[in-house]
Amino acid sequence: MARPLDLGSSGSAMDRLDLHIHTCFSDGLDDPVTMVRIAARRGLRAVAITDHDTVDGWRYLKRSIDLRELDIVVVPGIEVSTRDGHILCLGVEEEPPESVASDGVSVAEWARSVGGVPVFAHPFGGLFRSARRIEIVARSVTAIEVVNGRTMPRGNLRALELARRLSKPITVGSDAHRAREVGAVYAVTDTSVESADQVLDLVERGLLRVGSPIPSALTVLKNIAGRYIERALRLLGRGSGAST
């Protein structure tokens, strides 16, 4: 059973983790190398590449750079779009077969079968879904993303309540779609993080806590609108590119 959720700081040195970011291989603006390097500069100890329905960003990262040279742990993953919402599959390096990709419970089962950890991403952050389906999927996953950088405060609070009620482990992610958003929200752990496998273990054991404040509605709207504005400016040759 997961430890009770703790929104406070223990006061000791803690590693920070952002377990939900997107790159230009799905609907993000920046390439994986840029995203990871900026995450490291901002003091994150671990980050997860979770592009929508593809692991091409992770494959590109592995081809482009020696991960051992980075002062950050990178966790492979994918955010699978299903009729039940989005399921983060942490620790996987492949896309799910079409036979399971439409159903949240099936995706969770598939993720475990390939050694991954399924997480219900922003369960109250998308289009309306029935309370019954949310409950079913929440019970089927290993963990619930309780703070998401692109979800309104009420949605994040409801996710926190759901995780508490079901005694589920938690994750936190910026849901960054551009480099300037990486690490805007994050989880913390008292454990010194050294590998992707260790991150998965920390998630499963419920050893992550919310480390950053829940983003305000204004911040969420700025993040969502900012991506479109920045993309338009880049297309016009006026954008500043990735921000450190």
C-alpha positions in Angstrom: 0.0 0.0 0.0 1.2 3.5 -0.8 2.4 5.9 1.9 -0.1 8.7 2.7 0.3 11.6 0.4 2.5 14.4 1.8 2.4 17.9 0.3 4.9 19.3 2.7 8.7 19.4 2.7 10.8 17.3 5.1 13.4 20.1 5.1 16.2 17.7 4.0 17.9 17.6 0.6 15.5 16.0 -1.9 15.8 14.9 -5.5 13.3 16.5 -7.9 11.6 14.5 -10.7 9.4 15.7 -13.6 7.7 12.5 -15.0 5.7 13.9 -17.9 7.2 15.9 -20.8 6.7 16.1 -24.5 9.1 16.7 -27.4 8.8 17.6 -31.0 8.2 14.0 -31.8 4.6 14.4 -30.7 3.1 17.9 -30.1 6.0 19.5 -28.2 8.1 22.3 -29.7 11.6 21.3 -28.7 13.8 18.2 -29.4 14.5 15.6 -26.7 18.1 16.6 -26.2 17.2 20.2 -25.6 14.4 19.2 -23.2 16.6 16.9 -21.2 19.6 19.3 -21.0 17.4 22.1 -19.8 15.8 19.8 -17.2 19.3 19.1 -15.9 20.3 22.7 -15.8 17.2 23.4 -13.7 18.3 20.9 -11.1 16.0 18.1 -11.8 17.4 14.7 -11.0 15.1 12.7 -13.3 12.8 13.4 -16.2 10.5 11.1 -18.3 10.0 11.4 -22.0 6.3 10.7 -22.5 5.4 11.7 -26.1 1.8 11.0 -27.3 1.5 7.5 -28.7 5.1 7.2 -29.8 8.5 6.5 -28.4 10.4 8.0 -31.3 11.6 10.9 -29.1 13.2 8.4 -26.7 14.8 6.6 -29.6 16.1 9.8 -31.0 17.6 10.8 -27.7 19.5 7.5 -27.3 20.9 7.8 -30.9 21.9 11.4 -30.4 23.7 11.5 -27.0 25.4 9.2 -24.5 22.9 9.3 -21.6 25.8 8.5 -19.2 27.2 11.9 -19.9 24.1 13.7 -18.6 23.8 14.8 -15.0 20.2 13.6 -15.0 18.3 10.3 -15.1 16.0 9.9 -18.2 13.1 7.5 -18.0 11.6 6.2 -21.3 7.9 6.3 -21.6 4.8 7.0 -23.7 1.5 8.7 -23.1 -1.2 6.5 -24.7 -4.4 8.1 -25.8 -7.4 5.9 -24.9 -11.2 6.4 -24.7 -10.7 6.6 -21.0 -8.1 9.4 -21.1 -4.4 9.3 -21.2 -2.2 6.6 -19.6 1.4 7.3 -18.9 3.5 4.1 -19.4 6.8 4.8 -17.6 9.7 2.5 -18.4 8.5 1.3 -21.8 10.4 1.6 -25.1 7.7 0.6 -27.5 4.2 1.5 -28.6 1.3 -0.7 -27.5 -0.4 -2.9 -30.1 -3.6 -1.4 -31.6 -5.6 -4.2 -30.0 -5.1 -2.7 -26.6 -4.5 1.0 -27.2 -8.1 2.2 -27.1 -8.9 1.0 -23.6 -7.3 2.4 -20.4 -7.4 -0.8 -18.4 -5.9 -2.8 -21.3 -3.1 -0.3 -21.7 -2.3 -0.6 -18.0 -2.1 -4.4 -18.2 0.1 -4.1 -21.4 2.5 -1.7 -19.7 3.0 -4.1 -16.8 3.5 -7.0 -19.2 6.5 -5.2 -20.8 8.0 -4.1 -17.5 6.5 -0.6 -17.4 4.6 1.3 -14.7 1.1 2.5 -15.8 0.0 5.9 -14.5 -3.4 7.6 -14.9 -2.4 11.0 -16.3 -4.5 14.1 -15.3 -7.6 12.0 -14.7 -9.8 15.1 -14.4 -8.0 17.3 -16.9 -9.6 16.4 -20.1 -13.0 15.9 -21.7 -15.8 14.7 -19.5 -15.6 11.0 -18.6 -18.0 9.1 -16.4 -17.1 8.7 -12.7 -17.5 5.0 -13.1 -14.9 4.7 -15.9 -12.5 7.0 -14.0 -12.8 4.8 -11.0 -12.2 1.6 -13.0 -9.1 3.0 -14.7 -7.8 4.5 -11.5 -8.0 1.1 -9.8 -6.3 -0.6 -12.7 -3.2 1.6 -12.8 -0.2 1.5 -10.5 -0.2 5.2 -9.8 -2.1 8.4 -10.4 -0.7 11.7 -11.6 -2.0 14.1 -9.0 -0.4 17.4 -10.1 -0.2 18.2 -13.8 1.2 21.5 -15.1 -1.6 21.9 -17.7 -4.5 20.9 -15.5 -6.8 23.4 -13.7 -6.5 23.5 -9.9 -9.8 21.8 -9.3 -8.8 18.9 -11.6 -5.5 18.4 -9.7 -7.2 18.6 -6.3 -9.7 15.9 -7.5 -6.8 13.7 -8.6 -5.2 14.1 -5.2 -8.4 13.1 -3.5 -8.7 10.1 -5.8 -5.2 8.9 -5.0 -5.8 9.3 -1.3 -9.1 7.5 -1.4 -7.6 4.5 -3.3 -4.3 4.6 -1.4 -2.5 4.8 -4.8 1.1 5.9 -5.3 1.4 9.3 -7.0 3.4 11.0 -9.8 3.8 14.6 -10.7 4.6 16.1 -14.2 4.8 19.5 -15.9 3.3 18.0 -19.1 5.7 20.4 -20.7 5.3 21.0 -24.4 8.2 23.4 -24.6 11.5 23.7 -22.8 10.5 26.7 -20.7 7.8 24.6 -19.0 10.1 21.7 -17.9 10.2 21.3 -14.1 7.5 23.9 -13.5 5.9 21.2 -11.3 7.7 18.2 -9.9 7.7 15.4 -7.4 10.3 14.9 -4.7 11.9 12.0 -3.0 14.3 11.7 -0.1 16.1 8.9 -2.0 19.1 9.7 -4.2 18.0 8.8 -7.7 20.6 7.0 -9.8 18.7 5.1 -12.5 15.5 4.8 -14.5 14.7 1.5 -12.8 15.1 3.1 -9.4 12.6 5.8 -10.5 10.0 3.1 -11.4 10.6 1.4 -8.1 10.1 4.7 -6.2 6.8 5.2 -8.0 5.6 1.7 -7.3 6.5 1.9 -3.6 4.8 5.2 -3.2 8.0 7.1 -2.3 7.3 10.2 -4.3 5.7 13.3 -2.9 4.3 16.5 -4.4 7.2 19.0 -4.3 5.8 22.0 -6.0 2.6 24.1 -5.6 -0.4 23.2 -7.6 -0.3 25.6 -10.6 -2.9 28.4 -10.7 -5.6 28.6 -13.4 -3.8 31.6 -14.9 -0.5 29.6 -15.1 -2.2 26.7 -16.8 -3.9 29.0 -19.4 -0.5 30.7 -20.0 1.2 27.4 -20.6 -1.5 26.2 -23.0 -1.7 29.5 -24.9 2.0 30.0 -24.8 2.8 26.9 -26.8 0.6 28.1 -29.7 2.0 31.6 -29.6 5.6 30.4 -29.4 5.0 27.9 -32.2 3.6 30.7 -34.4 6.5 33.0 -33.6 9.0 30.3 -34.5 7.3 29.6 -37.8 7.6 33.3 -38.5 11.3 33.3 -37.4 10.7 35.5 -34.4 10.7 33.0 -31.6 13.5 32.8 -29.1 13.6 29.0 -29.1 14.2 27.0 -26.0 14.7 28.9 -22.8 17.2 28.0 -20.2 
